[in-house]
Amino acid sequence: MFVKLPPMAQGLYLSQKMTLSQVLAPQLQQSLALLQAPTLELKALVELELQQNPILEEIADIDADLKTTPEGEEIVSLADPAEPPREVLFDPATEKPSHSPVDDFQAEFERLVRLDQEWRDHFSQTNVPLRQKEEEEEKRQYMFDSLVAGTSLQEVLLEQVRTSDLTGEQQSIAEMIVGNIDDHGYLQATVDELAFSTNIPADKIREVLTVVQTFHPPGVAARDLRECLLLQLERASRQDSLEYRLVRDHLDAVGKHRFPDLARQLNATVAQIQEAAERISHLEPRPGRDFSNVDQQYVVPEVFVQKVGDDYGVTTNNDYVPHLRISNTYKDLMAKADSSAEVRDYIREKIRAGKFLIKSLHQRQQTIIKIAQEIVSRQRGFMDHGIAFLKPMTMLQVAEVVGVHETTVSRAVSGKYIETPQGVYEMKFFFSAGVKMADGSGVSNTSIKDIVVDLVKQEDTRKPLSDEEIVKLLGAKGIHIARRTVAKYRSELNILPSNLRRVY
């Protein structure tokens, strides 16, 4: 007997399938987030946790607090991430359930007190953080105090609109034009498009656009590169110059360095064309560059490397890492006999979360400084002499020494910077593949790129080095790579091909 299903039920069926997925516990997610967060972001994450967990308190001055805090107060400091005398890493299996008796809770507090005292003794005896000189600290603070908010290109143009001789109607049109100028200084709409969208006659828009194009910076409100360069040359009264003719009629050929062809077409010498092209190269292709904040990135080094005698000392930047403690007020509240079971459970859960946060911060600092110490140990040549002595190094190699997984190293160095005697570098900079040299040693790809840059700088500009010639020069240094690899490195370094680097 067959039963016909109604139309709505047709196509519906039951099925089973097995899938394997990994679900991270909230505490583990928090620990990974703390490890991956750069210093400033870490501070924001901890401040958010402080707002949500009343058990936690932040210590403003850890040094003063260690001197004045009465005996028995539970403090966990991040003054230094060196290994403590005992294991402090968090293990969920050792945590007591929320219905543990009060005696177990008091034992947890006793353990915190002992841990605090051990940390204090350890800090007072070993691994004193390296401090910068007072004069250097003053210069650094002066630099930060001198930072001011930048002015956008649109704000500069609108101010010029307000101080111009334009009428009220023209000022409205000018403001509309400024609103369509991007951060590079180019007008992103045609006059016809502006006229269609605003119902303003195109002649009026062109008239105002001509005025806006006289504003500072030179070349602003241009619709393409050719117009941008011509506006700058007109501002300098160079309409009769050779470079003006080159930009107006032969800009593509100039970009391809076809100087001999241009010389024949314009009845000039190759040297004259080349000199005019050199003057064109000094013009600004992006007038809004000086007002752009895109490239202004201020970073805070996570680790400091300073030379101490014949060795290098590695310390973490603790100025921005919050110093936390568990408030004694809630211990007293737990000790009160009239506290309800609900209150005890709430405080117990918050203290457990606070302990995990503190331990996660300790583990973060320990992991980062161990990785930094291994980087310094493997890259001693870089610390002494610079990029040319950078050795190939992988995250797996560092992970095996530190005793963590490769992905942990990746998270720990993500977005973090290290201040070295050679300058401030992203920690990921030190991880790169390499090639084996003739003597059996290794050289990193970054070092090879640095050598390529030096070879190009020293070349004869009348007969620049081809990729094949660079391969031969590298081979003479014991570095054997393919020509296409040199072409790839040259492209990444924004170095032009040899035919475009030639100077006649």
JOLINZI-V802129 format. One record per helix or strand of 2 or more residues. SS is the DSSP state (h for helix, s for strand). FROM is the first residue (numbers start at 1). TO is the last residue. Records with the same first field share a line. If there is no record, write none. Layout:
BEGIN
SS->FROM-TO, FROM-TO
END
This chain:
BEGIN
h->7-9, 26-36, 39-52, 62-68, 92-94, 102-125, 134-146, 153-162, 168-179, 191-198, 202-212, 225-235, 242-255, 259-266, 270-281, 287-291, 328-335, 341-378, 380-385, 387-389, 395-402, 406-413, 427-430, 445-457, 461-463, 467-476, 483-492, 498-501
s->56-58, 75-76, 186-187, 303-308, 311-316, 324-326, 417-420, 423-426, 434-436, 442-444
END
